[in-house]
């Protein structure tokens, strides 16, 4: 009996908590995904076939994401600047999210790396030639319509994905954080800054706003923790979101601060993931 006169049973309380934890395990996204017949069929395939299909899924998923936002922008439903940033925010997480579906074979990493390699080649062709049929790449990523922009930020963005794939793969947290901070944190800062940052620009960085910086910290943190939870659920990362939360928040703050640097001095697609990678190695050790 507690101070309010209510009878409480410690055994029942402990049992309720145990049931709650069991229920959470039952609804693990990783376990739910693995229980799907399509995923079970995928995992039953030979490793090379499984990994080839996963690479194709990454390519198709990113292409569908880009096409959807291009269509919305072309129809006037969203601003073209918003559509470009949504492409920026979604393409990399889609790529990462499919990694757990690859096999455990040594060739899996190499086949996954083909996806950014192909995109680097497409960006190079789109940015360095006058080819008219570029698959909509220039219109999707260029601010001004200048195809040479494909060789700047977008090229560096995909290069970061390739680096994370080759150097980190699924068991190093610094690759996950570098990609999430670059894609979601930086992308959300731009969208929110344009919408809500008109009256709260930083004095030392007039093109950036307090609203955008806060959005960077929140978006970068949530995306990073979500991806950590995803990889943890499949057994690739030992850390839980609770164990990583404080350090991830600190890394997000640091990356948001770096994003305030003049973009004509250093590209956000370099400075942000580099900051996230270095701090992850310092704070997490891997």
N, C-alpha and C positions, 0 to 999 in steps of 0.2 A: 504494500500500500504506500502510495507517495503522499506528498504534502497536501494534495487536493482531495485525498480520500479515495482515489482511484486504485483499484487492485491491479498490479502489474506482475506478470510472470516472466522472470528472466529467461527461462528455458524457451518459452514461446517467442520471446523477442529475438533470441539468438537463432531460433529456427526460422523466423520470418526473414531475418537478414540473409540466412543461408539460401532460402528459397529465392529471394530477390537476386542474389548473386548468380544462382543457377539459371534464373530466367534471363538475366543479361547475357550469360554465356550462350543460352539457347538462341538468342536473337543476334549473335555475332554476325556482322555482315560477311566476314570471310567464310564462316561456316555455311551461311545461307547461300552464298555464291557457289561454294563447292558442292552443295546439295542439288544444284540445278542440273537436270539431265544433259543440257548442252555442254556445261563445263565438265561433267564427268566423261562425256564422250570425247571432249577435247583432250583431257588428261590421259585417256586410254590410247591416244595416237602415239606413234613413234616420236621421239623428241624433235627431230628436224621438222616433221609435219606440224606438230603442235606449235613450235616456235614460228614457223612460217605463217601459220594462220594468225597467231598473235600479232606479228608484225603487220599483217594485212589489216587486222582490226584497228591497230594504232593509226595506220594511214587513212583508213576509211572514216574512223571516228573524227580525226582532225579535219579531214576534207568536208565531212558533213557539218561540223561546227562552223567552219569558215563559210561554207555555202549558205548556211542558215542566216548568219549575220550579214553576209553580202546581200542576200535577198531582202532582208528587212531594211537595210540601208538604201538599196535601189528603189524600194517601194515607198520610201519616205517615212517609214514607221519609226525608225531610230536615226539619230544623227550619225553621220559617217565616222565622226571622231569616236563616238561611243562604240560603234560596231568594231572599229579597229582595236580598241582597248579590250572589248569582250573576247575578240579573237586572241589577243595577247594573254588574257587571263585564263582562257579555257584550254588552249591547245596543249600547253605543257602538262597540266594536271591530267588530261586525258591520256597522254603518253605514259606518265608515271603510273596511273591507276591500273593499266593493263599489265604492268611488269609482273605482278604475282602469278599471272596466268601462264607465263612462260615455264618451260620445263627446268629441271635442275641440271641439265646437260651443260658442259662447258661451252658449247656452241650457242647457247641461248643469248648470252650477252652480245655476241657478234651479230646474230640475226636481228636483235633489237636495235643495234647501232646502225643497221642499214637504213632504218626509217629517217633519222636525222641526216644521214649522209646523202640520201636521195633528195631531201628537202634543201640541203646546202647546194647541191648541184642545180636544182630548179631555181633557187634564188640567184645563183651565179649567172645562169643563162638569162634569166629575166632582167637582171640588172646590168649585164654587160653586152647584150645584143639588142637589136631592134625587132626581135621576133614579136609578131602581133598576137599569136596564140600562146599566151603565157599561163593559161588556165585561171585567169583572174587574180594572179598573185599580186601584181602591181596595184590594182584597184583595192585589194584587201588590206595591204600593208602600208601603202604610200600616203603621206599626208598631202603632198602637193601634186601627185600624179607623175612625179619624176621617177623613172624606173631605177635610177641609180641608188635610190633610197633602199632598195632591196639588199644592197651590199653593205648597209650600215647596221642600224639597230636590229632589224629582222635576222640578218646573217649572224650577228653576234648571239642573238637569242637562241637560234638553233645550234650554234656552236657550243653554247652552255649545255644544251640537252645532250649533245654528243659526248661532251666531257663527263657529264654526270653518269652517262651510261657506261662508258669505257672505264672510268676511274672508280666509280662507286658501286654501280649496279644496285642490288637490293638490300645490302647489309651495312651500308655506310650512311649515317644520318646526314652528313654534311651535303651530300648530293641532293637529298630530298629538300633540305632547308634552302639551299642555294636556288633551286628551281622554283619553289613555292614563293619565296620572297621576291624573286625577279618577276614572276608571272602575275601572281595575285596581289601582292603588296603594292608593287609599282603600278600595276594596272588600275587598281581600285583608287589609289591616291589621285590619279589623273581624272578619273570619272567624278569622284566626289568633290575634288578640288574645283573642277569646272562648274559643278552644280551649286556647291555651298561655300566656296572659298572666296567669293567676291569681296567680302568685307573683312577678311581676316588673313591677309597676306603677311608673310614673314617680312620684317624690315630688311633683313640681310639677304633675302631671296624673294624679291617681289613677284616672281613668276610662280611661286609655290605658296600654299596656304596651310594654316593650322588644321583646317578641316581635312585637307588631303593627307597631311602627315598622320593625323589620328586614324584616318581610314587605312593608311598603309599599315600601321601597327596592328590594328584590329584584324584586317584582312590577312596580312602576312602571318599573324599568329594562328588564326583559326585554320587557314589552309595548311600550314605546316603541321599543326597538331592533328588535323584530320588525316593527313597523309601518313603521319607517324602511327596513328591508330590503325589505319588500313594495313600498313606493312607489319605492324605488331600482331594484328589478327591472323596473318598468314605465317607468323613465326620468323620473319626476316629481321625485325628489330626487337631487341630485348626490352627497350624502354617503353613504359606506358605513357599516356598523355599526362597523367598526374605527375609522374617523375620528371617529365621534360618541360612542363608548362612554364615554370619560372625562367628557365634558361632560354626557351624559345621566345618568350616575351622580351627578354633583354636583347636578343639578337634582332628581333623585329624593330625595336627602338633604334638600335645602332644602324640598321639598314635604312630606316626611315630618315635618319639624320644624314646619311651618305647621299640619299636621293635628293637632298636639298642642294647639293653641289651643282654649279652651273653645268648644264648638259652639253654646252659647247666645249667644256674642258675635259669631261670624261663621260662616256656613255653609261646610262643607268644599267644597261644590259651587261656591263662589265663590272662596274663598281658595286652594285647591289649583290649579285651572286658571289663575287669575290669576298666581300665583307661577311656574308653569311657563311661561306665555306671556312674562312679562317677562324671566325668566332666559334663555329661548331666544333672544329678540331681542338680549339682551346678549352671549350666548356664541356664537350662530350668526349673528347679524346678519340673520335673515329668519324 
